[in-house]
Amino acid sequence: MTVRMAKVCCNQLRIRAHNFYEKQGMSKFHYKFTMNLHNEEIKENRLGI
């Protein structure tokens, strides 16, 4: 088996991580959208917290 691509996911708030990945030659090219289907507030993934 040959590895052809590596993908990494990280929170939008992790600016230093984004800079690190870009310095390694990686590119940002998509957004990920999520929606809570239960009427529960989930704080850990909200921006600004």
mmCIF file as Biopython writes it, N, C-alpha, C and O atoms, coordinates in Angstrom:
data_model
#
loop_
_atom_site.group_PDB
_atom_site.id
_atom_site.type_symbol
_atom_site.label_atom_id
_atom_site.label_alt_id
_atom_site.label_comp_id
_atom_site.label_asym_id
_atom_site.label_entity_id
_atom_site.label_seq_id
_atom_site.pdbx_PDB_ins_code
_atom_site.Cartn_x
_atom_site.Cartn_y
_atom_site.Cartn_z
_atom_site.occupancy
_atom_site.B_iso_or_equiv
_atom_site.auth_seq_id
_atom_site.auth_asym_id
_atom_site.pdbx_PDB_model_num
ATOM 1   N N  . MET A ? 1  ? 0.838   -1.179 0.000  1.0 0.0 1  A 1 
ATOM 2   C CA . MET A ? 1  ? 0.000   0.000  0.000  1.0 0.0 1  A 1 
ATOM 3   C C  . MET A ? 1  ? 0.887   1.248  0.000  1.0 0.0 1  A 1 
ATOM 4   O O  . MET A ? 1  ? 1.895   1.308  0.704  1.0 0.0 1  A 1 
ATOM 5   N N  . THR A ? 2  ? 0.499   2.228  -0.792 1.0 0.0 2  A 1 
ATOM 6   C CA . THR A ? 2  ? 1.218   3.491  -0.871 1.0 0.0 2  A 1 
ATOM 7   C C  . THR A ? 2  ? 0.352   4.606  -0.308 1.0 0.0 2  A 1 
ATOM 8   O O  . THR A ? 2  ? -0.806  4.761  -0.697 1.0 0.0 2  A 1 
ATOM 9   N N  . VAL A ? 3  ? 0.917   5.384  0.612  1.0 0.0 3  A 1 
ATOM 10  C CA . VAL A ? 3  ? 0.200   6.530  1.164  1.0 0.0 3  A 1 
ATOM 11  C C  . VAL A ? 3  ? 0.371   7.691  0.190  1.0 0.0 3  A 1 
ATOM 12  O O  . VAL A ? 3  ? 1.490   8.056  -0.168 1.0 0.0 3  A 1 
ATOM 13  N N  . ARG A ? 4  ? -0.760  8.269  -0.235 1.0 0.0 4  A 1 
ATOM 14  C CA . ARG A ? 4  ? -0.711  9.346  -1.218 1.0 0.0 4  A 1 
ATOM 15  C C  . ARG A ? 4  ? -1.118  10.701 -0.663 1.0 0.0 4  A 1 
ATOM 16  O O  . ARG A ? 4  ? -0.790  11.732 -1.248 1.0 0.0 4  A 1 
ATOM 17  N N  . MET A ? 5  ? -1.829  10.711 0.458  1.0 0.0 5  A 1 
ATOM 18  C CA . MET A ? 5  ? -2.304  11.977 1.000  1.0 0.0 5  A 1 
ATOM 19  C C  . MET A ? 5  ? -2.483  11.862 2.509  1.0 0.0 5  A 1 
ATOM 20  O O  . MET A ? 5  ? -2.878  10.818 3.028  1.0 0.0 5  A 1 
ATOM 21  N N  . ALA A ? 6  ? -2.185  12.952 3.195  1.0 0.0 6  A 1 
ATOM 22  C CA . ALA A ? 6  ? -2.455  13.042 4.633  1.0 0.0 6  A 1 
ATOM 23  C C  . ALA A ? 6  ? -3.455  14.162 4.844  1.0 0.0 6  A 1 
ATOM 24  O O  . ALA A ? 6  ? -3.334  15.224 4.232  1.0 0.0 6  A 1 
ATOM 25  N N  . LYS A ? 7  ? -4.449  13.940 5.707  1.0 0.0 7  A 1 
ATOM 26  C CA . LYS A ? 7  ? -5.445  14.954 6.043  1.0 0.0 7  A 1 
ATOM 27  C C  . LYS A ? 7  ? -5.423  15.178 7.542  1.0 0.0 7  A 1 
ATOM 28  O O  . LYS A ? 7  ? -5.264  14.236 8.318  1.0 0.0 7  A 1 
ATOM 29  N N  . VAL A ? 8  ? -5.584  16.432 7.946  1.0 0.0 8  A 1 
ATOM 30  C CA . VAL A ? 8  ? -5.600  16.798 9.356  1.0 0.0 8  A 1 
ATOM 31  C C  . VAL A ? 8  ? -6.796  17.706 9.600  1.0 0.0 8  A 1 
ATOM 32  O O  . VAL A ? 8  ? -7.062  18.605 8.801  1.0 0.0 8  A 1 
ATOM 33  N N  . CYS A ? 9  ? -7.511  17.486 10.679 1.0 0.0 9  A 1 
ATOM 34  C CA . CYS A ? 9  ? -8.617  18.348 11.085 1.0 0.0 9  A 1 
ATOM 35  C C  . CYS A ? 9  ? -8.249  19.018 12.399 1.0 0.0 9  A 1 
ATOM 36  O O  . CYS A ? 9  ? -7.703  18.374 13.295 1.0 0.0 9  A 1 
ATOM 37  N N  . CYS A ? 10 ? -8.541  20.297 12.518 1.0 0.0 10 A 1 
ATOM 38  C CA . CYS A ? 10 ? -8.342  20.975 13.800 1.0 0.0 10 A 1 
ATOM 39  C C  . CYS A ? 10 ? -9.321  22.134 13.909 1.0 0.0 10 A 1 
ATOM 40  O O  . CYS A ? 10 ? -9.828  22.632 12.904 1.0 0.0 10 A 1 
ATOM 41  N N  . ASN A ? 11 ? -9.574  22.549 15.121 1.0 0.0 11 A 1 
ATOM 42  C CA . ASN A ? 11 ? -10.512 23.615 15.431 1.0 0.0 11 A 1 
ATOM 43  C C  . ASN A ? 11 ? -10.051 24.928 14.816 1.0 0.0 11 A 1 
ATOM 44  O O  . ASN A ? 11 ? -8.850  25.183 14.718 1.0 0.0 11 A 1 
ATOM 45  N N  . GLN A ? 12 ? -11.015 25.775 14.395 1.0 0.0 12 A 1 
ATOM 46  C CA . GLN A ? 12 ? -10.694 27.073 13.815 1.0 0.0 12 A 1 
ATOM 47  C C  . GLN A ? 12 ? -9.895  27.960 14.761 1.0 0.0 12 A 1 
ATOM 48  O O  . GLN A ? 12 ? -9.152  28.829 14.306 1.0 0.0 12 A 1 
ATOM 49  N N  . LEU A ? 13 ? -10.031 27.759 16.050 1.0 0.0 13 A 1 
ATOM 50  C CA . LEU A ? 13 ? -9.333  28.596 17.019 1.0 0.0 13 A 1 
ATOM 51  C C  . LEU A ? 13 ? -7.851  28.272 17.142 1.0 0.0 13 A 1 
ATOM 52  O O  . LEU A ? 13 ? -7.110  29.037 17.759 1.0 0.0 13 A 1 
ATOM 53  N N  . ARG A ? 14 ? -7.402  27.167 16.575 1.0 0.0 14 A 1 
ATOM 54  C CA . ARG A ? 14 ? -6.008  26.727 16.723 1.0 0.0 14 A 1 
ATOM 55  C C  . ARG A ? 14 ? -5.116  27.337 15.642 1.0 0.0 14 A 1 
ATOM 56  O O  . ARG A ? 14 ? -4.600  26.635 14.773 1.0 0.0 14 A 1 
ATOM 57  N N  . ILE A ? 15 ? -4.948  28.641 15.715 1.0 0.0 15 A 1 
ATOM 58  C CA . ILE A ? 15 ? -4.202  29.393 14.705 1.0 0.0 15 A 1 
ATOM 59  C C  . ILE A ? 15 ? -2.756  28.904 14.596 1.0 0.0 15 A 1 
ATOM 60  O O  . ILE A ? 15 ? -2.228  28.776 13.491 1.0 0.0 15 A 1 
ATOM 61  N N  . ARG A ? 16 ? -2.114  28.630 15.734 1.0 0.0 16 A 1 
ATOM 62  C CA . ARG A ? 16 ? -0.722  28.153 15.693 1.0 0.0 16 A 1 
ATOM 63  C C  . ARG A ? 16 ? -0.623  26.814 14.980 1.0 0.0 16 A 1 
ATOM 64  O O  . ARG A ? 16 ? 0.341   26.571 14.254 1.0 0.0 16 A 1 
ATOM 65  N N  . ALA A ? 17 ? -1.607  25.940 15.178 1.0 0.0 17 A 1 
ATOM 66  C CA . ALA A ? 17 ? -1.615  24.652 14.485 1.0 0.0 17 A 1 
ATOM 67  C C  . ALA A ? 17 ? -1.783  24.866 12.982 1.0 0.0 17 A 1 
ATOM 68  O O  . ALA A ? 17 ? -1.119  24.201 12.186 1.0 0.0 17 A 1 
ATOM 69  N N  . HIS A ? 18 ? -2.664  25.788 12.588 1.0 0.0 18 A 1 
ATOM 70  C CA . HIS A ? 18 ? -2.849  26.076 11.163 1.0 0.0 18 A 1 
ATOM 71  C C  . HIS A ? 18 ? -1.538  26.552 10.547 1.0 0.0 18 A 1 
ATOM 72  O O  . HIS A ? 18 ? -1.159  26.110 9.462  1.0 0.0 18 A 1 
ATOM 73  N N  . ASN A ? 19 ? -0.851  27.451 11.241 1.0 0.0 19 A 1 
ATOM 74  C CA . ASN A ? 19 ? 0.425   27.952 10.731 1.0 0.0 19 A 1 
ATOM 75  C C  . ASN A ? 19 ? 1.437   26.825 10.591 1.0 0.0 19 A 1 
ATOM 76  O O  . ASN A ? 19 ? 2.175   26.774 9.607  1.0 0.0 19 A 1 
ATOM 77  N N  . PHE A ? 20 ? 1.479   25.925 11.564 1.0 0.0 20 A 1 
ATOM 78  C CA . PHE A ? 20 ? 2.399   24.787 11.496 1.0 0.0 20 A 1 
ATOM 79  C C  . PHE A ? 20 ? 2.119   23.931 10.271 1.0 0.0 20 A 1 
ATOM 80  O O  . PHE A ? 20 ? 3.040   23.597 9.524  1.0 0.0 20 A 1 
ATOM 81  N N  . TYR A ? 21 ? 0.849   23.569 10.055 1.0 0.0 21 A 1 
ATOM 82  C CA . TYR A ? 21 ? 0.499   22.713 8.915  1.0 0.0 21 A 1 
ATOM 83  C C  . TYR A ? 21 ? 0.810   23.392 7.591  1.0 0.0 21 A 1 
ATOM 84  O O  . TYR A ? 21 ? 1.279   22.740 6.657  1.0 0.0 21 A 1 
ATOM 85  N N  . GLU A ? 22 ? 0.556   24.695 7.499  1.0 0.0 22 A 1 
ATOM 86  C CA . GLU A ? 22 ? 0.871   25.413 6.265  1.0 0.0 22 A 1 
ATOM 87  C C  . GLU A ? 22 ? 2.370   25.442 6.015  1.0 0.0 22 A 1 
ATOM 88  O O  . GLU A ? 22 ? 2.804   25.336 4.868  1.0 0.0 22 A 1 
ATOM 89  N N  . LYS A ? 23 ? 3.179   25.585 7.081  1.0 0.0 23 A 1 
ATOM 90  C CA . LYS A ? 23 ? 4.635   25.559 6.926  1.0 0.0 23 A 1 
ATOM 91  C C  . LYS A ? 23 ? 5.137   24.192 6.476  1.0 0.0 23 A 1 
ATOM 92  O O  . LYS A ? 23 ? 6.206   24.091 5.875  1.0 0.0 23 A 1 
ATOM 93  N N  . GLN A ? 24 ? 4.370   23.139 6.765  1.0 0.0 24 A 1 
ATOM 94  C CA . GLN A ? 24 ? 4.720   21.790 6.333  1.0 0.0 24 A 1 
ATOM 95  C C  . GLN A ? 24 ? 4.316   21.537 4.877  1.0 0.0 24 A 1 
ATOM 96  O O  . GLN A ? 24 ? 4.585   20.466 4.333  1.0 0.0 24 A 1 
ATOM 97  N N  . GLY A ? 25 ? 3.665   22.533 4.245  1.0 0.0 25 A 1 
ATOM 98  C CA . GLY A ? 25 ? 3.274   22.406 2.852  1.0 0.0 25 A 1 
ATOM 99  C C  . GLY A ? 25 ? 1.814   22.008 2.649  1.0 0.0 25 A 1 
ATOM 100 O O  . GLY A ? 25 ? 1.389   21.755 1.521  1.0 0.0 25 A 1 
ATOM 101 N N  . MET A ? 26 ? 1.046   21.951 3.738  1.0 0.0 26 A 1 
ATOM 102 C CA . MET A ? 26 ? -0.367  21.583 3.620  1.0 0.0 26 A 1 
ATOM 103 C C  . MET A ? 26 ? -1.191  22.809 3.225  1.0 0.0 26 A 1 
ATOM 104 O O  . MET A ? 26 ? -0.774  23.943 3.461  1.0 0.0 26 A 1 
ATOM 105 N N  . SER A ? 27 ? -2.360  22.580 2.624  1.0 0.0 27 A 1 
ATOM 106 C CA . SER A ? 27 ? -3.242  23.652 2.178  1.0 0.0 27 A 1 
ATOM 107 C C  . SER A ? 27 ? -4.607  23.528 2.827  1.0 0.0 27 A 1 
ATOM 108 O O  . SER A ? 27 ? -5.097  22.427 3.075  1.0 0.0 27 A 1 
ATOM 109 N N  . LYS A ? 28 ? -5.222  24.696 3.102  1.0 0.0 28 A 1 
ATOM 110 C CA . LYS A ? 28 ? -6.611  24.718 3.567  1.0 0.0 28 A 1 
ATOM 111 C C  . LYS A ? 28 ? -7.478  24.800 2.321  1.0 0.0 28 A 1 
ATOM 112 O O  . LYS A ? 28 ? -7.274  25.675 1.479  1.0 0.0 28 A 1 
ATOM 113 N N  . PHE A ? 29 ? -8.452  23.888 2.197  1.0 0.0 29 A 1 
ATOM 114 C CA . PHE A ? 29 ? -9.270  23.948 0.993  1.0 0.0 29 A 1 
ATOM 115 C C  . PHE A ? 29 ? -10.728 23.594 1.191  1.0 0.0 29 A 1 
ATOM 116 O O  . PHE A ? 29 ? -11.456 23.487 0.203  1.0 0.0 29 A 1 
ATOM 117 N N  . HIS A ? 30 ? -11.198 23.405 2.427  1.0 0.0 30 A 1 
ATOM 118 C CA . HIS A ? 30 ? -12.627 23.188 2.630  1.0 0.0 30 A 1 
ATOM 119 C C  . HIS A ? 30 ? -13.052 23.580 4.041  1.0 0.0 30 A 1 
ATOM 120 O O  . HIS A ? 30 ? -12.229 23.738 4.943  1.0 0.0 30 A 1 
ATOM 121 N N  . TYR A ? 31 ? -14.343 23.729 4.197  1.0 0.0 31 A 1 
ATOM 122 C CA . TYR A ? 31 ? -14.950 24.001 5.487  1.0 0.0 31 A 1 
ATOM 123 C C  . TYR A ? 31 ? -15.751 22.779 5.915  1.0 0.0 31 A 1 
ATOM 124 O O  . TYR A ? 31 ? -16.215 22.007 5.076  1.0 0.0 31 A 1 
ATOM 125 N N  . LYS A ? 32 ? -15.908 22.611 7.204  1.0 0.0 32 A 1 
ATOM 126 C CA . LYS A ? 32 ? -16.739 21.545 7.743  1.0 0.0 32 A 1 
ATOM 127 C C  . LYS A ? 32 ? -17.863 22.204 8.536  1.0 0.0 32 A 1 
ATOM 128 O O  . LYS A ? 32 ? -17.607 23.019 9.423  1.0 0.0 32 A 1 
ATOM 129 N N  . PHE A ? 33 ? -19.090 21.857 8.222  1.0 0.0 33 A 1 
ATOM 130 C CA . PHE A ? 33 ? -20.244 22.412 8.913  1.0 0.0 33 A 1 
ATOM 131 C C  . PHE A ? 33 ? -20.888 21.333 9.770  1.0 0.0 33 A 1 
ATOM 132 O O  . PHE A ? 33 ? -20.967 20.174 9.361  1.0 0.0 33 A 1 
ATOM 133 N N  . THR A ? 34 ? -21.348 21.709 10.953 1.0 0.0 34 A 1 
ATOM 134 C CA . THR A ? 34 ? -22.017 20.764 11.838 1.0 0.0 34 A 1 
ATOM 135 C C  . THR A ? 34 ? -23.302 21.390 12.371 1.0 0.0 34 A 1 
ATOM 136 O O  . THR A ? 34 ? -23.447 22.612 12.401 1.0 0.0 34 A 1 
ATOM 137 N N  . MET A ? 35 ? -24.219 20.546 12.783 1.0 0.0 35 A 1 
ATOM 138 C CA . MET A ? 35 ? -25.464 21.013 13.366 1.0 0.0 35 A 1 
ATOM 139 C C  . MET A ? 35 ? -25.906 20.011 14.425 1.0 0.0 35 A 1 
ATOM 140 O O  . MET A ? 35 ? -25.917 18.803 14.186 1.0 0.0 35 A 1 
ATOM 141 N N  . ASN A ? 36 ? -26.264 20.517 15.577 1.0 0.0 36 A 1 
ATOM 142 C CA . ASN A ? 36 ? -26.753 19.684 16.662 1.0 0.0 36 A 1 
ATOM 143 C C  . ASN A ? 36 ? -28.208 19.308 16.373 1.0 0.0 36 A 1 
ATOM 144 O O  . ASN A ? 36 ? -29.052 20.191 16.225 1.0 0.0 36 A 1 
ATOM 145 N N  . LEU A ? 37 ? -28.505 18.033 16.293 1.0 0.0 37 A 1 
ATOM 146 C CA . LEU A ? 37 ? -29.852 17.569 15.996 1.0 0.0 37 A 1 
ATOM 147 C C  . LEU A ? 37 ? -30.703 17.368 17.248 1.0 0.0 37 A 1 
ATOM 148 O O  . LEU A ? 37 ? -31.899 17.092 17.158 1.0 0.0 37 A 1 
ATOM 149 N N  . HIS A ? 38 ? -30.085 17.506 18.396 1.0 0.0 38 A 1 
ATOM 150 C CA . HIS A ? 38 ? -30.805 17.451 19.666 1.0 0.0 38 A 1 
ATOM 151 C C  . HIS A ? 38 ? -30.813 18.863 20.221 1.0 0.0 38 A 1 
ATOM 152 O O  . HIS A ? 38 ? -29.838 19.589 20.027 1.0 0.0 38 A 1 
ATOM 153 N N  . ASN A ? 39 ? -31.824 19.266 20.874 1.0 0.0 39 A 1 
ATOM 154 C CA . ASN A ? 39 ? -31.924 20.636 21.367 1.0 0.0 39 A 1 
ATOM 155 C C  . ASN A ? 39 ? -31.070 20.859 22.606 1.0 0.0 39 A 1 
ATOM 156 O O  . ASN A ? 39 ? -31.504 21.504 23.561 1.0 0.0 39 A 1 
ATOM 157 N N  . GLU A ? 40 ? -29.862 20.327 22.587 1.0 0.0 40 A 1 
ATOM 158 C CA . GLU A ? 40 ? -28.925 20.481 23.695 1.0 0.0 40 A 1 
ATOM 159 C C  . GLU A ? 40 ? -27.830 21.443 23.271 1.0 0.0 40 A 1 
ATOM 160 O O  . GLU A ? 40 ? -27.372 21.404 22.129 1.0 0.0 40 A 1 
ATOM 161 N N  . GLU A ? 41 ? -27.412 22.299 24.179 1.0 0.0 41 A 1 
ATOM 162 C CA . GLU A ? 41 ? -26.328 23.223 23.883 1.0 0.0 41 A 1 
ATOM 163 C C  . GLU A ? 41 ? -24.990 22.502 24.048 1.0 0.0 41 A 1 
ATOM 164 O O  . GLU A ? 41 ? -24.724 21.918 25.099 1.0 0.0 41 A 1 
ATOM 165 N N  . ILE A ? 42 ? -24.161 22.541 23.027 1.0 0.0 42 A 1 
ATOM 166 C CA . ILE A ? 42 ? -22.833 21.940 23.073 1.0 0.0 42 A 1 
ATOM 167 C C  . ILE A ? 42 ? -21.824 23.067 23.030 1.0 0.0 42 A 1 
ATOM 168 O O  . ILE A ? 42 ? -21.636 23.691 21.986 1.0 0.0 42 A 1 
ATOM 169 N N  . LYS A ? 43 ? -21.171 23.339 24.151 1.0 0.0 43 A 1 
ATOM 170 C CA . LYS A ? 43 ? -20.276 24.487 24.256 1.0 0.0 43 A 1 
ATOM 171 C C  . LYS A ? 43 ? -18.868 24.232 23.729 1.0 0.0 43 A 1 
ATOM 172 O O  . LYS A ? 43 ? -18.205 25.172 23.290 1.0 0.0 43 A 1 
ATOM 173 N N  . GLU A ? 44 ? -18.399 23.004 23.761 1.0 0.0 44 A 1 
ATOM 174 C CA . GLU A ? 44 ? -16.987 22.775 23.471 1.0 0.0 44 A 1 
ATOM 175 C C  . GLU A ? 44 ? -16.583 23.039 22.027 1.0 0.0 44 A 1 
ATOM 176 O O  . GLU A ? 44 ? -15.391 23.185 21.759 1.0 0.0 44 A 1 
ATOM 177 N N  . ASN A ? 45 ? -17.534 23.108 21.070 1.0 0.0 45 A 1 
ATOM 178 C CA . ASN A ? 45 ? -17.183 23.358 19.683 1.0 0.0 45 A 1 
ATOM 179 C C  . ASN A ? 45 ? -17.579 24.746 19.206 1.0 0.0 45 A 1 
ATOM 180 O O  . ASN A ? 45 ? -17.454 25.043 18.018 1.0 0.0 45 A 1 
ATOM 181 N N  . ARG A ? 46 ? -18.048 25.592 20.091 1.0 0.0 46 A 1 
ATOM 182 C CA . ARG A ? 46 ? -18.443 26.942 19.692 1.0 0.0 46 A 1 
ATOM 183 C C  . ARG A ? 46 ? -17.223 27.834 19.604 1.0 0.0 46 A 1 
ATOM 184 O O  . ARG A ? 46 ? -16.326 27.756 20.444 1.0 0.0 46 A 1 
ATOM 185 N N  . LEU A ? 47 ? -17.188 28.674 18.596 1.0 0.0 47 A 1 
ATOM 186 C CA . LEU A ? 47 ? -16.087 29.631 18.468 1.0 0.0 47 A 1 
ATOM 187 C C  . LEU A ? 47 ? -16.227 30.730 19.510 1.0 0.0 47 A 1 
ATOM 188 O O  . LEU A ? 47 ? -17.335 31.139 19.857 1.0 0.0 47 A 1 
ATOM 189 N N  . GLY A ? 48 ? -15.102 31.195 19.997 1.0 0.0 48 A 1 
ATOM 190 C CA . GLY A ? 48 ? -15.117 32.280 20.944 1.0 0.0 48 A 1 
ATOM 191 C C  . GLY A ? 48 ? -15.187 31.873 22.395 1.0 0.0 48 A 1 
ATOM 192 O O  . GLY A ? 48 ? -15.171 32.733 23.276 1.0 0.0 48 A 1 
ATOM 193 N N  . ILE A ? 49 ? -15.265 30.591 22.666 1.0 0.0 49 A 1 
ATOM 194 C CA . ILE A ? 49 ? -15.310 30.123 24.070 1.0 0.0 49 A 1 
ATOM 195 C C  . ILE A ? 49 ? -13.938 29.662 24.482 1.0 0.0 49 A 1 
ATOM 196 O O  . ILE A ? 49 ? -13.747 29.230 25.619 1.0 0.0 49 A 1 
#
